[in-house]
């Protein structure tokens, strides 16, 4: 299959109204699956040998949960037509619950431990996403 044909098929799929309706849910489910798949891996392949590697891993944790917060907010803002604060609160609450369950899940994996420190780091990633979402919303509101 040539690149042009593949590109045409992808555009056709993206333009499909059923795809557009469920894309937000599918992306959230895939992102959650990726988080839990990565947390099920033994720590031996992720061992940090120096402080910079440790910092990069923790920033990656923050990024994972920031994206999760954004994906949840997208769904809530589409389905729950309430004030933006309501959607921000519930997207953060769901992110924290996912962070807690992720650390609990890690406590059953050989070579991994579930720590409250990682829940806090994941939650900070969610807070950064909330802050960026709020700034975007406030900027759009102030333009009008």
Backbone bond lengths (Angstrom), bond angles and torsions (degrees), N, CA, C in turn:
res aa  C-N    CA-C-N  psi(-1)  N-CA   C-N-CA  omega(-1)  CA-C   N-CA-C  phi
1 X - - - 1.441 - - 1.535 107.87 -
2 X 1.299 115.99 132.00 1.454 120.01 -179.85 1.520 110.49 -78.45
3 X 1.304 113.66 165.56 1.462 119.58 -179.27 1.522 111.27 -64.25
4 X 1.319 117.56 -39.13 1.469 121.59 -179.48 1.526 111.44 -63.32
5 X 1.337 116.56 -42.03 1.464 120.29 179.20 1.532 110.30 -65.14
6 X 1.327 115.69 -44.59 1.468 119.66 179.76 1.525 110.49 -63.22
7 X 1.322 116.59 -40.79 1.461 120.50 178.92 1.530 110.86 -63.15
8 X 1.323 116.65 -40.31 1.461 120.95 178.09 1.520 112.30 -63.94
9 X 1.345 116.38 -40.60 1.464 120.21 178.66 1.522 111.12 -67.32
10 X 1.303 117.01 -39.56 1.467 120.33 178.92 1.525 110.41 -64.86
11 X 1.323 117.33 -43.06 1.465 120.35 177.92 1.522 111.19 -62.48
12 X 1.324 116.70 -36.83 1.460 121.00 179.17 1.534 110.60 -66.60
13 X 1.316 116.88 -40.95 1.465 120.87 178.32 1.525 110.65 -64.94
14 X 1.324 116.95 -44.96 1.460 121.22 -178.22 1.528 110.71 -65.29
15 X 1.318 117.50 -33.43 1.466 120.90 179.83 1.529 112.42 -76.35
16 X 1.321 117.96 -13.95 1.458 121.96 -179.50 1.528 109.80 -64.99
17 X 1.338 116.88 131.55 1.474 120.04 -175.93 1.520 111.85 -68.27
18 X 1.325 118.52 -29.15 1.463 120.56 177.28 1.529 110.48 -68.78
19 X 1.316 116.49 -39.38 1.464 120.29 176.71 1.520 109.84 -62.58
20 X 1.318 117.01 -45.32 1.459 120.78 -178.60 1.528 111.54 -64.36
21 X 1.323 116.43 -32.44 1.462 120.57 -179.13 1.529 111.65 -68.82
22 X 1.321 117.17 -39.15 1.465 121.13 -173.66 1.523 114.24 -105.57
23 X 1.303 118.32 -0.94 1.472 121.58 -176.84 1.514 112.25 -58.33
24 X 1.309 118.17 -40.93 1.470 121.77 -178.64 1.531 111.05 -63.91
25 X 1.328 116.20 -40.56 1.460 119.98 -179.79 1.524 111.60 -70.38
26 X 1.317 115.66 -41.57 1.464 119.70 179.92 1.522 110.76 -65.14
27 X 1.328 117.44 -41.73 1.463 119.63 179.70 1.525 110.88 -65.18
28 X 1.338 118.31 -37.01 1.464 120.95 176.84 1.522 110.90 -65.29
29 X 1.314 116.89 -45.23 1.469 120.44 -179.42 1.529 110.87 -64.08
30 X 1.330 117.11 -41.83 1.467 120.02 178.20 1.524 111.70 -65.01
31 X 1.330 116.47 -38.56 1.472 119.88 179.56 1.529 110.32 -66.97
32 X 1.334 117.24 -43.01 1.474 120.30 176.69 1.524 110.88 -62.19
33 X 1.323 116.51 -40.74 1.465 120.13 178.31 1.527 111.07 -62.91
34 X 1.320 116.87 -39.80 1.468 120.15 178.62 1.525 110.80 -65.06
35 X 1.333 117.09 -41.75 1.468 120.13 179.19 1.529 110.27 -61.46
36 X 1.319 117.05 -47.55 1.459 119.67 -178.06 1.522 112.61 -71.86
37 X 1.319 117.42 -29.75 1.470 119.45 174.94 1.524 110.10 -66.16
38 X 1.331 116.48 -45.94 1.462 119.36 -179.58 1.523 111.82 -66.98
39 X 1.320 117.70 -32.77 1.462 118.97 179.52 1.524 111.83 -76.50
40 X 1.317 117.94 -13.38 1.468 120.11 178.60 1.524 112.08 -87.28
41 X 1.320 117.17 -5.80 1.459 120.66 178.31 1.529 109.71 -79.49
42 X 1.318 115.14 145.34 1.453 120.22 178.52 1.516 109.64 -66.19
43 X 1.303 116.10 148.22 1.464 121.56 -176.42 1.526 111.82 -69.67
44 X 1.329 117.66 -14.61 1.458 120.42 -177.58 1.530 112.93 -58.53
45 X 1.333 117.11 -32.84 1.460 118.15 -179.95 1.524 112.10 -85.27
46 X 1.337 116.83 -10.00 1.459 121.05 -178.93 1.526 112.48 -113.96
47 X 1.311 118.88 17.09 1.454 121.12 -173.92 1.529 110.21 -64.75
48 X 1.319 114.81 128.96 1.459 120.41 178.21 1.519 108.94 -84.60
49 X 1.321 116.75 124.50 1.458 119.99 -178.31 1.518 112.19 -91.68
50 X 1.306 118.09 -22.84 1.463 120.02 177.27 1.529 109.49 -141.56
51 X 1.312 116.09 176.45 1.463 121.66 -174.56 1.525 111.91 -65.09
52 X 1.342 117.58 -35.76 1.465 119.63 -178.49 1.521 111.72 -67.51
53 X 1.313 116.13 -37.92 1.451 120.02 177.18 1.534 110.47 -65.42
54 X 1.330 116.20 -39.31 1.467 121.35 176.41 1.528 110.70 -62.05
55 X 1.322 117.10 -44.47 1.467 121.42 -179.68 1.522 110.55 -64.49
56 X 1.317 117.19 -42.20 1.464 120.77 179.47 1.525 110.35 -63.34
57 X 1.341 117.53 -39.53 1.465 120.17 178.13 1.524 111.33 -64.12
58 X 1.319 117.42 -39.95 1.468 120.42 -179.45 1.537 110.84 -71.11
59 X 1.310 117.25 -35.02 1.471 119.97 175.09 1.531 109.67 -66.09
60 X 1.326 116.78 -37.04 1.466 120.13 176.31 1.522 110.54 -63.14
61 X 1.336 117.43 -39.91 1.469 121.18 174.79 1.521 110.51 -58.90
62 X 1.321 116.71 -46.47 1.458 120.83 179.86 1.525 110.67 -61.34
63 X 1.319 116.49 -41.60 1.464 120.67 179.44 1.526 111.27 -63.60
64 X 1.336 116.75 -44.12 1.469 120.46 179.17 1.524 111.01 -54.58
65 X 1.321 115.84 -46.94 1.459 119.18 -175.05 1.525 112.17 -82.25
66 X 1.319 117.94 -20.63 1.462 119.95 171.71 1.531 109.61 -68.22
67 X 1.313 116.62 -43.49 1.466 120.62 177.10 1.526 109.75 -63.99
68 X 1.319 117.23 -40.54 1.462 120.87 177.73 1.531 110.66 -59.47
69 X 1.311 117.45 -44.35 1.466 121.40 178.34 1.520 110.52 -60.46
70 X 1.316 117.06 -44.20 1.458 120.75 179.26 1.529 111.40 -62.53
71 X 1.322 117.32 -43.82 1.466 120.47 -179.45 1.528 111.41 -63.68
72 X 1.317 116.68 -39.24 1.465 120.41 177.60 1.527 109.93 -67.25
73 X 1.327 116.75 -42.15 1.466 120.37 179.48 1.529 110.92 -61.41
74 X 1.336 116.98 -39.55 1.475 119.87 178.23 1.514 111.68 -58.61
75 X 1.314 116.38 -43.22 1.462 120.11 -179.95 1.520 110.49 -67.82
76 X 1.322 116.99 -45.74 1.466 119.96 -178.64 1.527 111.65 -64.07
77 X 1.318 117.30 -39.25 1.464 118.59 -178.80 1.530 111.25 -70.10
78 X 1.323 117.40 -20.79 1.461 120.99 176.72 1.523 110.96 -85.44
79 X 1.323 117.29 -39.77 1.466 119.88 -174.28 1.523 112.74 -93.63
80 X 1.316 118.04 -38.64 1.462 122.73 -179.42 1.520 108.65 -100.18
81 X 1.291 116.89 102.95 1.468 120.91 -178.19 1.528 110.37 -84.62
82 X 1.302 115.54 52.77 1.460 120.61 179.40 1.518 108.66 -104.31
83 X 1.314 115.28 -174.33 1.456 119.86 -179.93 1.526 110.14 -65.96
84 X 1.307 115.89 153.76 1.461 120.91 -176.71 1.529 111.28 -60.48
85 X 1.339 118.44 -32.05 1.462 120.41 179.47 1.527 111.64 -63.37
86 X 1.325 116.09 -37.27 1.456 121.04 177.78 1.521 110.03 -61.71
87 X 1.306 117.02 -47.43 1.467 121.19 -179.32 1.525 111.69 -67.72
88 X 1.325 117.36 -37.07 1.464 120.50 176.96 1.523 110.36 -63.52
89 X 1.322 116.52 -45.74 1.462 120.27 -179.35 1.513 111.38 -59.79
90 X 1.333 117.92 -50.11 1.455 120.50 -175.96 1.519 112.72 -71.40
91 X 1.316 117.73 -30.96 1.467 117.76 176.09 1.528 110.18 -68.75
92 X 1.336 116.97 -36.03 1.467 119.74 176.57 1.528 110.71 -69.60
93 X 1.324 117.24 -41.98 1.465 120.64 179.86 1.526 110.58 -60.64
94 X 1.326 116.95 -43.25 1.461 120.22 178.83 1.528 110.68 -66.05
95 X 1.321 117.41 -37.24 1.463 121.00 178.19 1.521 111.00 -63.71
96 X 1.324 117.24 -43.25 1.466 120.66 178.88 1.531 110.15 -64.29
97 X 1.325 117.12 -40.92 1.472 119.56 177.49 1.528 110.83 -62.39
98 X 1.332 117.09 -39.08 1.466 120.32 177.32 1.526 111.07 -66.77
99 X 1.327 117.02 -37.72 1.467 120.49 178.18 1.526 110.57 -65.15
100 X 1.319 116.98 -42.01 1.469 120.53 178.24 1.525 110.31 -64.25
101 X 1.324 116.87 -45.34 1.465 119.29 -179.58 1.526 111.48 -67.32
102 X 1.329 117.46 -31.69 1.459 121.07 177.20 1.532 110.45 -65.78
103 X 1.313 116.69 -44.14 1.466 119.67 178.89 1.524 110.95 -68.77
104 X 1.318 117.40 -36.74 1.463 120.36 175.98 1.526 109.59 -63.32
105 X 1.315 116.91 -42.21 1.463 122.04 177.46 1.520 110.36 -60.95
106 X 1.329 117.60 -41.09 1.468 121.25 -179.16 1.521 112.05 -65.88
107 X 1.331 117.27 -25.96 1.468 119.10 -179.52 1.526 112.16 -67.18
108 X 1.340 118.00 -15.82 1.455 121.50 177.84 1.519 112.75 -95.99
109 X 1.321 118.89 -4.04 1.462 123.46 -178.14 1.521 108.83 -92.84
110 X 1.337 116.18 132.77 1.463 120.87 178.87 1.527 109.70 -62.44
111 X 1.306 116.80 130.38 1.456 121.89 179.21 1.523 113.84 84.76
112 X 1.323 118.27 1.13 1.472 122.09 179.55 1.516 108.84 -119.71
113 X 1.293 115.78 154.57 1.455 121.06 174.67 1.519 108.44 -134.91
114 X 1.289 115.99 146.48 1.452 120.91 175.11 1.516 108.67 -96.18
115 X 1.325 116.87 122.33 1.469 119.94 -177.38 1.520 110.08 -124.66
116 X 1.309 115.29 150.48 1.461 120.50 176.48 1.528 110.68 -67.65
117 X 1.329 117.10 -26.98 1.462 121.12 178.47 1.530 110.84 -61.65
118 X 1.315 117.01 -40.28 1.464 120.12 178.25 1.523 111.54 -69.77
119 X 1.325 117.45 -33.53 1.463 120.10 175.08 1.524 109.29 -62.66
120 X 1.315 117.12 -40.89 1.467 121.14 178.65 1.525 110.56 -65.49
121 X 1.320 117.30 -42.75 1.466 121.11 178.97 1.528 110.50 -63.22
122 X 1.328 116.57 -43.38 1.464 120.53 177.62 1.527 110.82 -63.05
123 X 1.328 116.36 -40.11 1.463 120.85 179.56 1.522 111.56 -66.97
124 X 1.307 117.01 -34.82 1.470 120.08 176.03 1.521 110.01 -63.88
125 X 1.312 116.89 -38.58 1.464 119.84 174.77 1.518 111.12 -60.31
126 X 1.339 116.62 -41.44 1.454 120.66 176.04 1.517 112.13 -63.59
127 X 1.337 116.84 -39.46 1.468 120.48 178.55 1.526 111.80 -65.54
128 X 1.317 116.79 -37.86 1.471 119.98 177.18 1.528 109.70 -62.41
129 X 1.327 116.37 -42.56 1.469 119.84 177.98 1.519 110.59 -63.72
130 X 1.338 117.20 -42.22 1.470 120.54 178.02 1.517 111.27 -59.66
131 X 1.310 115.56 -42.62 1.467 120.56 -179.67 1.529 110.52 -62.68
132 X 1.332 116.51 -44.25 1.468 120.08 179.25 1.525 111.61 -66.17
133 X 1.325 116.94 -40.56 1.467 120.51 177.57 1.519 109.97 -62.96
134 X 1.333 115.94 -44.70 1.464 119.77 -179.80 1.532 111.13 -63.22
135 X 1.328 117.82 -42.76 1.465 120.71 178.04 1.516 110.83 -60.90
136 X 1.312 117.46 -41.07 1.457 121.20 178.13 1.526 110.45 -63.64
137 X 1.341 116.44 -45.92 1.465 120.86 179.15 1.526 110.75 -62.06
138 X 1.326 117.20 -44.85 1.461 121.65 -178.69 1.525 110.75 -64.63
139 X 1.327 117.36 -39.16 1.460 121.33 178.66 1.520 110.53 -64.70
140 X 1.338 117.31 -43.27 1.468 120.40 177.62 1.517 110.74 -64.59
141 X 1.334 117.10 -39.12 1.459 121.09 -178.89 1.529 111.10 -68.02
142 X 1.317 116.31 -39.29 1.468 119.62 -178.05 1.530 111.78 -72.72
143 X 1.327 118.25 -23.39 1.467 121.06 176.24 1.526 110.62 -69.45
144 X 1.322 116.52 -34.00 1.471 121.11 -177.56 1.467 111.10 -83.18
